Amino acid sequence: MKNLGQVIGIDIGGSKIRGVLWNGTRVLRTTELPTPGNTEGLIAVLAALVSRLHAPRVSRIGIGAAGTVKGTVLRSCTNIRYVKNLDLKRPFPRAALRLDNDARCFGRAEFLLGAGRRANGVFALTLGTGIGRAYGAHARIRKAGRFEYAESWEKAYQKLRGEKLVAFLSNKLPKLLQPFNPKVLVIGGGVLAHKGFFEKLRAALRKKGVRFAIRRAKLGRNAVAIGAALLFRR
């Protein structure tokens, strides 16, 4: 990847919006603001977040958000119900702006720089309020449109905790992964904050016959924002 200078990466979440100033190698600065309750508030927060990063000369902004995207338009957002066909170019008319689904941003960051680095064939999975999925091979994340929508079993997933959730996922994930046959499965998200959850899930998947590498994500809460900044990579 060539270093093209500084880029702002933004992760639009249901409760908070996180931004990073990325120089092509590392995060220089971060900032975070609460997600507002209406469209105009969201536009204002995005502009304020960029201002907080103290990067007036930065003209490239990448954004990751849960939901369906087309160009710079966030058509719907899984965790922000009021968003409908919102053009995120609005607060940044003079900037080059690129938008992608947040799970693909997470997958891009972990595939190129994190736990999936140097692997050819990575399935990235985020376990939070919802389930984010992305697949990458040959140095790029593939766009699987169905991954912008929830799995049919996601509501059942949201009701489970602890051992029941481990058992549930170990039954559902092998079928989800099978068509891709990745070399590495990278798992991240807030659910992994529960002590021992990752190790229990990995052991349960092994018992179900999953033989490829299973790794914990490395880039933490900056992963989606970094992956959004990487939309400008070469």
C-alpha positions in Angstrom: 0.0 0.0 0.0 1.3 3.4 -0.9 1.1 6.2 1.7 -1.0 8.9 0.3 -0.9 11.2 3.3 -3.3 11.9 6.0 -6.9 10.6 5.8 -9.8 10.9 8.3 -11.7 7.7 9.0 -15.1 7.8 10.7 -17.1 5.0 12.4 -20.8 5.8 12.7 -22.2 3.7 15.5 -25.6 3.6 17.2 -24.4 5.2 20.4 -21.2 7.0 19.4 -19.3 8.2 16.4 -15.6 7.7 16.4 -13.0 9.4 14.2 -9.3 8.9 13.6 -6.6 10.8 11.8 -4.7 8.2 9.8 -1.3 8.8 8.1 -1.2 5.6 6.2 0.8 3.8 8.9 -0.7 4.7 12.2 -3.4 6.6 14.1 -2.2 10.1 14.9 -5.3 11.3 16.8 -8.7 10.0 17.8 -12.0 11.6 19.0 -15.5 10.5 19.8 -18.9 12.1 20.2 -22.3 10.7 21.1 -24.6 9.8 18.2 -27.5 12.4 18.1 -31.2 11.6 17.7 -31.9 13.2 14.4 -30.5 13.8 10.9 -29.5 17.4 11.3 -27.8 16.5 14.5 -25.9 13.7 12.8 -24.7 16.1 10.1 -23.5 18.6 12.7 -21.7 15.9 14.8 -19.8 14.7 11.7 -18.6 18.2 10.9 -17.7 18.8 14.6 -15.8 15.5 14.8 -13.6 16.4 11.8 -12.9 19.8 13.3 -11.9 18.1 16.6 -9.3 16.1 14.8 -7.5 19.4 13.9 -6.8 18.4 10.3 -7.9 21.5 8.3 -5.8 20.4 5.3 -7.1 16.9 5.1 -9.4 16.6 2.0 -10.1 12.9 2.1 -12.7 11.3 4.5 -13.7 7.7 4.7 -16.8 6.6 6.6 -18.1 3.3 7.8 -21.7 2.7 8.9 -23.9 -0.2 9.6 -26.5 -0.7 6.9 -26.9 -0.4 3.1 -24.8 2.1 1.1 -24.7 3.4 -2.4 -21.9 5.8 -3.4 -21.8 8.5 -0.6 -25.5 7.8 0.3 -26.3 5.9 3.5 -29.6 4.4 2.3 -30.5 2.8 5.6 -28.7 2.3 8.9 -29.3 -0.7 11.1 -28.6 1.0 14.4 -29.8 4.6 13.6 -33.4 4.2 12.5 -34.0 7.8 11.4 -31.4 7.6 8.6 -33.0 7.2 5.2 -31.1 8.0 2.0 -28.8 10.4 3.7 -26.0 11.8 1.5 -23.0 12.0 3.8 -21.3 14.4 1.3 -23.5 17.2 2.8 -21.2 18.2 5.6 -18.1 17.9 3.5 -18.8 19.4 0.0 -15.2 20.1 -0.8 -13.7 16.8 0.5 -13.2 13.5 -1.4 -15.6 11.2 0.5 -15.9 7.4 0.4 -18.5 5.4 2.3 -18.8 1.7 3.0 -20.6 -0.8 5.3 -18.9 -0.9 8.7 -18.4 -4.6 8.7 -16.4 -4.3 5.5 -14.4 -1.5 7.0 -13.6 -3.7 10.0 -12.7 -6.6 7.7 -10.5 -4.4 5.6 -8.5 -3.1 8.5 -8.0 -6.6 10.1 -7.3 -8.2 6.7 -4.7 -5.6 5.7 -3.2 -4.6 9.0 -4.5 -6.7 11.8 -5.1 -10.3 12.7 -5.7 -11.4 9.1 -2.6 -9.8 7.7 -0.7 -11.9 5.1 -3.5 -14.5 4.9 -5.2 -15.0 1.6 -8.8 -15.6 2.5 -10.1 -13.9 5.6 -13.6 -14.0 7.0 -14.1 -11.1 9.5 -16.9 -11.3 12.1 -18.0 -8.7 14.6 -20.1 -9.8 17.5 -21.9 -6.8 19.1 -25.6 -5.8 19.2 -25.7 -7.2 15.7 -23.4 -9.4 13.7 -21.1 -7.9 11.1 -19.7 -10.1 8.3 -17.1 -9.5 5.6 -14.8 -11.6 3.4 -11.5 -10.7 1.8 -9.1 -12.4 -0.6 -6.3 -11.3 -2.9 -5.7 -8.0 -0.9 -9.3 -6.7 -1.1 -12.6 -7.0 0.7 -15.3 -8.4 -1.5 -18.7 -6.7 -1.6 -21.4 -9.2 -0.6 -24.6 -7.2 -0.6 -26.5 -9.7 1.6 -24.0 -9.0 4.4 -25.5 -5.4 4.6 -28.6 -7.0 6.0 -29.1 -9.0 9.2 -28.9 -12.8 9.3 -32.3 -14.5 9.7 -31.2 -15.8 13.1 -29.9 -12.5 14.4 -32.8 -11.7 16.7 -32.4 -15.0 18.4 -28.7 -14.3 18.8 -29.5 -11.0 20.5 -31.4 -12.7 23.3 -28.6 -15.1 24.3 -25.7 -14.7 26.7 -22.8 -16.8 28.0 -22.7 -20.6 27.3 -26.0 -20.5 25.5 -24.6 -17.9 23.1 -21.4 -19.9 22.5 -23.5 -23.0 21.7 -25.8 -21.0 19.4 -23.0 -19.5 17.4 -21.0 -22.7 17.2 -24.1 -24.2 15.4 -24.8 -21.2 13.1 -21.3 -20.0 12.1 -19.9 -23.2 10.3 -22.8 -23.0 7.8 -22.2 -19.2 7.3 -18.5 -19.8 6.7 -18.6 -22.9 4.6 -19.1 -21.2 1.2 -16.0 -19.0 1.7 -13.6 -21.6 3.1 -11.3 -18.9 4.5 -7.8 -19.5 5.7 -8.5 -17.3 8.8 -11.5 -16.3 10.8 -11.0 -13.0 12.7 -13.5 -12.3 15.4 -14.0 -8.9 17.1 -16.8 -6.9 18.7 -18.1 -6.0 22.2 -19.2 -9.5 23.1 -15.5 -10.6 23.3 -15.1 -8.3 26.3 -16.7 -11.0 28.4 -13.9 -13.0 30.0 -13.1 -16.2 28.2 -15.8 -15.8 25.6 -13.4 -15.9 22.6 -11.6 -19.0 23.9 -14.9 -20.8 24.5 -16.2 -20.0 21.1 -13.0 -21.1 19.4 -13.1 -24.4 21.3 -16.7 -24.9 20.4 -16.1 -24.2 16.7 -13.2 -26.7 16.7 -15.6 -29.4 18.1 -17.9 -28.6 15.1 -15.1 -29.3 12.7 -13.8 -25.9 11.9 -10.1 -26.4 11.1 -8.9 -23.0 9.7 -7.2 -20.5 12.0 -9.4 -18.6 14.4 -7.9 -15.3 15.7 -9.0 -12.5 17.9 -9.2 -9.1 16.2 -6.2 -6.8 16.9 -7.2 -3.2 16.1 -9.8 -2.7 18.8 -12.3 0.2 18.8 -10.4 2.0 16.0 -10.8 -0.9 13.5 -13.8 0.4 11.6 -12.5 4.0 11.4 -9.1 2.7 10.1 -10.8 0.5 7.6 -12.8 3.5 6.4 -9.6 5.5 6.0 -8.2 2.6 4.0 -10.8 3.1 1.4 -8.3 5.6 -0.1 -5.4 3.1 -0.2 -3.6 2.0 -3.3 
